[in-house]
C-alpha cells in the first residue's frame, strides 16, 4: 500500500492500487451527495443537470461522471442528456448510444471469430518418371 494525499481534502490516506484518489471520509461525503442527487432527480424528473448539481452541491462534471458510470439515469422526458462518446448523439446514461454499442459489438465479434481453414485441394499428380534424380553419398 502507498500513502497519498486525498484529492478532496488533502489528508494522507492509505492508497490501494487501482482505487479512488479520495480518502474514505471524502468518499462517504461524495456518496451522500450522490444520494441527494438521486433523490432530487426522482422528485424532479424534468430538472436540468445544473439544477441537480446545485442541489447536490457537486460539479456538473461529477453528475456527468455518475451518468457515464450508469449510476444516474435521467427519464426519457427529461431535457438532460449527455453526448455519446463516439457519435455525439444525446443519450440518457452510459458512454455510447445503442447504435454505437451494436456497431462496436459487431466489430469485436468479427475480430474474434475463428477463421475457417481453407479447404485443401489436391494437385493433380504429374508424371514423375521423366525427372532426373540424384543420390547423395
C-alpha positions as CSV (number, residue, x, y, z in Angstrom):
1,X,0.0,0.0,0.0
2,X,1.0,3.6,-0.6
3,X,0.3,6.7,1.3
4,X,-1.1,9.6,-0.8
5,X,-2.8,12.9,-0.2
6,X,-6.6,12.9,-0.8
7,X,-7.6,14.9,-3.8
8,X,-10.6,16.2,-1.9
9,X,-9.3,17.3,1.4
10,X,-5.5,16.9,1.2
11,X,-5.3,14.5,4.2
12,X,-2.9,11.5,4.0
13,X,-4.6,8.1,3.5
14,X,-3.6,4.5,2.5
15,X,-4.0,4.3,-1.2
16,X,-4.8,0.9,-2.7
17,X,-3.6,0.3,-6.2
18,X,-6.4,0.9,-8.7
19,X,-8.6,2.5,-6.1
20,X,-10.0,6.0,-5.6
21,X,-7.8,9.0,-5.1
22,X,-10.1,10.1,-2.2
23,X,-9.9,9.2,1.4
24,X,-12.7,7.3,3.0
25,X,-14.2,10.4,4.6
26,X,-14.4,12.2,1.2
27,X,-15.8,9.0,-0.4
28,X,-18.6,8.9,2.2
29,X,-19.4,12.5,1.7
30,X,-19.5,12.1,-2.1
31,X,-21.8,9.1,-1.7
32,X,-24.2,11.2,0.5
33,X,-24.2,13.8,-2.3
34,X,-24.9,11.1,-4.8
35,X,-28.0,10.1,-2.8
36,X,-29.2,13.7,-2.6
37,X,-28.8,14.0,-6.4
38,X,-30.6,10.7,-6.9
39,X,-33.5,11.7,-4.7
40,X,-33.7,15.1,-6.3
41,X,-33.9,13.5,-9.8
42,X,-36.7,11.1,-8.6
43,X,-38.7,14.1,-7.3
44,X,-38.0,16.4,-10.2
45,X,-37.8,14.3,-13.4
46,X,-37.5,17.4,-15.6
47,X,-34.7,19.1,-13.7
48,X,-31.7,20.2,-15.6
49,X,-28.2,18.9,-14.9
50,X,-27.2,22.3,-13.5
51,X,-30.2,22.2,-11.0
52,X,-29.2,18.7,-9.9
53,X,-25.6,19.7,-9.4
54,X,-26.6,22.8,-7.4
55,X,-29.0,20.8,-5.2
56,X,-26.4,18.1,-4.5
57,X,-23.6,20.6,-4.1
58,X,-21.3,18.9,-6.7
59,X,-20.0,19.9,-10.0
60,X,-21.7,19.3,-13.3
61,X,-18.7,17.2,-14.3
62,X,-19.4,14.9,-11.3
63,X,-23.0,14.5,-12.3
64,X,-21.9,13.6,-15.9
65,X,-19.4,11.1,-14.4
66,X,-22.2,9.4,-12.5
67,X,-24.4,9.3,-15.7
68,X,-21.5,7.8,-17.7
69,X,-21.0,5.2,-15.0
70,X,-24.8,4.5,-15.2
71,X,-25.3,5.2,-11.6
72,X,-27.7,8.0,-12.5
73,X,-30.2,7.7,-15.3
74,X,-32.5,10.5,-16.4
75,X,-36.0,9.9,-17.5
76,X,-36.9,9.8,-21.2
77,X,-38.9,13.0,-20.9
78,X,-36.1,14.8,-19.2
79,X,-34.3,17.6,-21.0
80,X,-31.0,16.3,-19.7
81,X,-28.7,14.3,-21.8
82,X,-25.0,13.7,-22.5
83,X,-23.3,13.2,-25.7
84,X,-22.3,9.7,-27.0
85,X,-18.5,9.5,-26.9
86,X,-18.4,8.1,-30.4
87,X,-21.0,9.9,-32.5
88,X,-22.3,12.8,-30.3
89,X,-25.9,11.7,-30.2
90,X,-27.7,12.7,-26.9
91,X,-28.1,9.8,-24.5
92,X,-29.6,9.4,-21.0
93,X,-26.9,7.2,-19.4
94,X,-23.7,5.3,-20.2
95,X,-21.0,6.2,-22.6
96,X,-22.3,5.2,-26.0
97,X,-25.7,5.2,-27.8
98,X,-27.4,2.0,-28.8
99,X,-26.3,2.2,-32.4
100,X,-22.6,2.7,-31.5
101,X,-22.8,-0.1,-28.9
102,X,-24.2,-2.6,-31.5
103,X,-21.7,-1.4,-34.1
104,X,-18.8,-2.0,-31.7
105,X,-20.1,-5.3,-30.7
106,X,-20.3,-6.4,-34.3
107,X,-16.7,-5.2,-34.9
108,X,-15.5,-7.1,-31.9
109,X,-17.3,-10.3,-32.9
110,X,-15.7,-10.1,-36.3
111,X,-12.3,-9.7,-34.8
112,X,-12.6,-12.7,-32.6
113,X,-14.3,-15.0,-34.9
114,X,-12.1,-18.0,-35.8
115,X,-11.1,-18.1,-39.4
116,X,-12.3,-21.2,-41.1
117,X,-9.4,-23.1,-42.7
118,X,-9.4,-23.1,-46.4
119,X,-10.2,-26.5,-47.9
120,X,-7.2,-28.3,-49.1
121,X,-7.3,-29.3,-52.7
122,X,-5.0,-32.0,-54.1
123,X,-3.0,-31.1,-57.0
124,X,-3.2,-33.5,-59.9
125,X,-0.4,-35.9,-60.0
126,X,2.3,-35.3,-62.6
127,X,4.2,-37.9,-64.4
128,X,7.2,-38.5,-62.2
129,X,9.0,-41.0,-64.4
130,X,10.7,-38.4,-66.7
131,X,12.6,-36.5,-63.9
132,X,16.2,-36.7,-63.1
133,X,17.1,-38.0,-59.6
134,X,20.3,-37.5,-57.6
135,X,21.6,-39.7,-54.9
136,X,23.8,-38.2,-52.1
137,X,26.7,-40.4,-51.0
